[in-house]
């Protein structure tokens, strides 16, 4: 039930409804229905949705700052369009991109992990 309220609040906020009026109406509604105890769960659902929306945006990580332009170009060929590349020193080399829940990993770290897994299985 709290997810329904949270998605309705998100939709109304995206349509430009003012937060003060929205919260006042929400509280009036919850009190009238006897559902004020749902308020903390609604807030949690809103926070989860906010995090999910920021995470699902396209991101590109590179091992070195110098590789940013090349990685953004390569990621675009895979359908990942990000504004900038973030340096992730744990990658060793290459890049890693994420968009809409899909990860494209072209990093040295991934290559070494794949080699290790193939050697161990043999």
ZIURWO-V955508 format. One record per helix or strand. SS is the DSSP state (a for helix, b for strand). FROM is the first residue (numbers start at 1). LEN is the number of residues. Records with the same first field share a line. If there is no record, write none. Layout:
# ZIURWO-V955508
SS->FROM-LEN / FROM-LEN
This chain:
# ZIURWO-V955508
a->2-13 / 19-15 / 36-20 / 65-13 / 89-3 / 108-14
b->59-4 / 85-3 / 94-6 / 102-6
